[in-house]
Amino acid sequence: MTAHDPRHASLGDRLEQIIADLDGEHLTLGAIIERIGSEGLLMLSMLLTVVFLIPVSIPGVSTVFGAALLLIGVSRLTRRPLWLPQRLRERRLPAEKLRNGLTRGLGWVRRLERVARPGRLAPLAEGRAIDTFNSLAFIFAALLLMAPFGFVPFSNTFPAVALLFYAIGMIQRDGGAILLGHLATIGTVIYFGVLIGGGGYALHTLWQRMSGG
C-alpha cells in the first residue's frame, strides 16, 4: 500500500510520474505547471532542472526553463505566488525531445537524491534569514544557468546541479544538500571565470600577434 502512496514515493519516482503524464506533440510551460499541480514550486524546479543534466540540446528550453527558474526563486524570496508572463507560459516546446531529455536526466536525480538526509545540518535549511539567503542563492544559480555559454560543455550542467541540490535540500529540509548546492554554485562561478579569463587572454594574444604582424 505504501508503494502506491505518492506521499511515500521518492522524489525521483514522483518526477518520473509527472514526466510520464506529459503528452501531446508540443508542450508549454503552462501545461507542465498544470501537471505538477499540488507538488509545488520546488518539484517544478527539479523538473525544469533535470533536462540540463545531460548533454542534449533542445531548442528554446534553456531560455524558457531558465527564466521560469529565476521567477520561481523570486517567488520564494518574496513569498508570493509564482507569476509568469503569458508569452513564457505559452511558448511551445518539442514534447518528444523534452520527454526524452527529462527521462534521461532522471538518473541524475536519483543519484543526487541518495545523498539527501532530512534534518541534516538543520541551521542551513531552517529559519527566515537562512531561507532568504538560500532563495537569493537559488536566483543567482538560475542567472548562471541563463548565462550565454550554452555552446560550452558543462556550462548548463554545473548551475543545474546547484539548483537541483537546492530544491532537494529545501524539500527535505536537508542543510547538507543545500551546502552542496552552494559549493556547486561556487564551482560554476570559478568555471565561468576561467572561461572568461581564458577567452580574454586568447583574444589578447591573438590581437598582439595580428598587430605585431
C-alpha positions as CSV (number, residue, x, y, z in Angstrom):
1,M,0.0,0.0,0.0
2,T,2.8,2.4,0.8
3,A,4.5,1.8,-2.5
4,H,1.4,3.3,-4.2
5,D,1.0,6.2,-1.9
6,P,2.5,9.3,-3.6
7,R,3.3,10.7,-0.1
8,H,5.8,7.9,0.4
9,A,7.3,7.9,-3.1
10,S,10.8,9.1,-3.7
11,L,11.3,12.5,-5.4
12,G,12.6,10.6,-8.5
13,D,9.5,8.4,-8.6
14,R,7.3,11.5,-8.4
15,L,9.2,13.2,-11.1
16,E,9.0,10.1,-13.3
17,Q,5.2,10.0,-13.0
18,I,5.0,13.7,-13.9
19,I,7.1,13.1,-17.0
20,A,5.0,10.1,-17.9
21,D,1.9,12.3,-17.8
22,L,3.4,14.8,-20.3
23,D,1.7,14.1,-23.6
24,G,0.9,15.7,-26.9
25,E,3.1,16.7,-29.8
26,H,4.0,20.1,-28.2
27,L,4.2,21.2,-24.6
28,T,4.1,24.6,-23.0
29,L,5.4,25.7,-19.6
30,G,1.8,26.4,-18.6
31,A,0.8,22.8,-19.3
32,I,3.8,21.5,-17.3
33,I,2.8,23.6,-14.3
34,E,-0.7,22.2,-14.5
35,R,0.6,18.7,-14.4
36,I,2.8,19.5,-11.4
37,G,-0.4,20.6,-9.5
38,S,-0.1,20.4,-5.8
39,E,3.5,19.2,-5.8
40,G,4.7,22.8,-5.6
41,L,7.4,25.1,-6.9
42,L,10.3,23.0,-5.7
43,M,9.2,19.9,-7.5
44,L,8.7,22.2,-10.6
45,S,12.2,23.4,-10.1
46,M,13.5,19.9,-10.1
47,L,11.6,19.0,-13.3
48,L,12.9,22.2,-15.1
49,T,16.5,21.4,-14.0
50,V,16.6,17.8,-15.0
51,V,17.0,18.4,-18.7
52,F,20.2,20.3,-18.2
53,L,22.0,17.4,-16.5
54,I,22.7,15.6,-19.8
55,P,24.5,16.7,-23.0
56,V,21.4,17.3,-25.1
57,S,20.3,20.4,-26.9
58,I,16.6,21.1,-27.1
59,P,15.7,24.4,-28.9
60,G,14.1,27.1,-26.7
61,V,14.4,25.1,-23.5
62,S,17.3,27.0,-21.9
63,T,15.6,30.4,-22.2
64,V,12.1,29.3,-21.1
65,F,13.2,27.0,-18.2
66,G,16.0,29.3,-17.1
67,A,13.6,32.3,-16.9
68,A,11.0,30.1,-15.1
69,L,13.6,29.0,-12.5
70,L,14.6,32.6,-11.9
71,L,10.9,33.6,-11.3
72,I,10.5,30.6,-9.0
73,G,13.4,31.9,-7.0
74,V,11.8,35.4,-6.9
75,S,8.5,33.8,-5.8
76,R,10.2,32.0,-2.9
77,L,12.1,35.1,-1.9
78,T,9.1,37.4,-1.9
79,R,6.8,34.6,-0.6
80,R,4.3,35.4,-3.3
81,P,2.5,33.1,-5.9
82,L,4.5,32.3,-9.0
83,W,3.9,34.8,-11.8
84,L,4.9,34.0,-15.3
85,P,4.5,36.2,-18.4
86,Q,1.9,34.8,-20.8
87,R,4.4,34.6,-23.6
88,L,6.7,32.5,-21.4
89,R,3.8,30.3,-20.2
90,E,2.5,29.6,-23.7
91,R,5.9,29.1,-25.5
92,R,5.6,25.8,-27.4
93,L,8.3,23.2,-26.8
94,P,9.0,19.9,-28.7
95,A,7.4,17.4,-26.5
96,E,9.2,14.2,-27.7
97,K,12.7,15.7,-27.3
98,L,11.7,17.2,-24.0
99,R,10.3,13.9,-22.6
100,N,13.4,12.0,-23.8
101,G,15.7,14.6,-22.2
102,L,13.8,14.6,-18.9
103,T,13.7,10.8,-18.8
104,R,17.5,10.6,-19.3
105,G,18.1,13.2,-16.7
106,L,16.1,11.3,-14.1
107,G,19.1,9.0,-13.4
108,W,21.0,12.0,-12.1
109,V,18.1,13.0,-9.8
110,R,18.1,9.5,-8.3
111,R,21.8,9.7,-7.7
112,L,21.7,13.1,-6.1
113,E,18.6,12.2,-4.1
114,R,20.5,9.4,-2.4
115,V,22.8,11.9,-0.6
116,A,19.8,13.8,0.9
117,R,19.2,13.3,4.6
118,P,16.1,15.1,6.1
119,G,17.1,17.2,9.1
120,R,20.8,17.1,8.4
121,L,22.7,20.4,9.2
122,A,19.3,22.0,10.1
123,P,20.7,25.5,10.6
124,L,21.4,25.7,6.9
125,A,17.9,24.8,5.9
126,E,15.6,26.4,8.6
127,G,14.8,29.9,9.7
128,R,13.6,33.0,7.9
129,A,17.0,34.6,7.4
130,I,18.7,31.4,6.0
131,D,15.6,30.8,3.8
132,T,16.1,34.3,2.3
133,F,19.8,33.6,1.8
134,N,19.1,30.3,0.1
135,S,16.4,31.9,-2.1
136,L,18.9,34.5,-3.2
137,A,21.5,31.7,-3.9
138,F,18.8,29.9,-5.9
139,I,18.2,33.1,-8.0
140,F,21.9,33.5,-8.6
141,A,22.2,29.9,-9.8
142,A,19.3,30.5,-12.2
143,L,21.1,33.5,-13.6
144,L,24.2,31.4,-14.1
145,L,22.1,28.9,-15.9
146,M,20.9,31.6,-18.3
147,A,24.4,32.9,-19.0
148,P,25.2,32.8,-22.7
149,F,27.6,29.9,-22.5
150,G,25.3,27.2,-23.9
151,F,27.9,26.2,-26.5
152,V,30.5,25.4,-23.8
153,P,30.5,21.9,-22.2
154,F,29.0,21.7,-18.7
155,S,28.1,25.5,-18.7
156,N,24.4,24.5,-18.1
157,T,25.2,21.3,-16.1
158,F,27.0,22.9,-13.2
159,P,24.4,25.5,-12.3
160,A,21.7,22.9,-12.9
161,V,23.3,20.6,-10.3
162,A,23.3,23.5,-7.9
163,L,19.6,24.2,-8.5
164,L,18.8,20.6,-8.1
165,F,20.6,20.3,-4.8
166,Y,18.9,23.5,-3.6
167,A,15.5,22.1,-4.5
168,I,16.2,18.7,-2.9
169,G,17.6,20.4,0.2
170,M,14.6,22.7,0.6
171,I,12.1,19.9,0.1
172,Q,13.8,17.6,2.5
173,R,15.0,20.3,4.9
174,D,18.5,19.0,4.4
175,G,21.2,21.6,5.0
176,G,23.8,19.2,3.7
177,A,22.2,19.1,0.2
178,I,21.8,22.9,0.3
179,L,25.5,23.2,1.2
180,L,26.4,21.1,-1.8
181,G,24.2,23.5,-3.8
182,H,26.3,26.4,-2.6
183,L,29.5,24.5,-3.4
184,A,28.2,23.8,-6.9
185,T,27.3,27.5,-7.4
186,I,30.9,28.5,-6.3
187,G,32.3,25.9,-8.7
188,T,30.2,27.3,-11.5
189,V,31.5,30.9,-10.8
190,I,35.0,29.6,-10.9
191,Y,34.4,27.7,-14.1
192,F,32.9,30.7,-15.8
193,G,35.7,32.9,-14.5
194,V,38.2,30.5,-16.1
195,L,36.2,30.5,-19.4
196,I,36.0,34.3,-19.5
197,G,39.7,34.8,-18.4
198,G,40.9,32.2,-20.8
199,G,38.9,33.6,-23.6
200,G,40.1,37.2,-22.9
201,Y,43.7,36.0,-22.8
202,A,43.4,34.2,-26.1
203,L,41.8,37.2,-27.7
204,H,44.5,39.5,-26.3
205,T,47.3,37.1,-27.6
206,L,45.7,36.9,-31.0
207,W,45.4,40.7,-31.2
208,Q,49.1,41.1,-30.2
209,R,50.1,38.7,-32.9
210,M,48.0,40.4,-35.5
211,S,49.3,43.8,-34.5
212,G,52.9,42.6,-34.5
213,G,52.5,41.1,-37.9
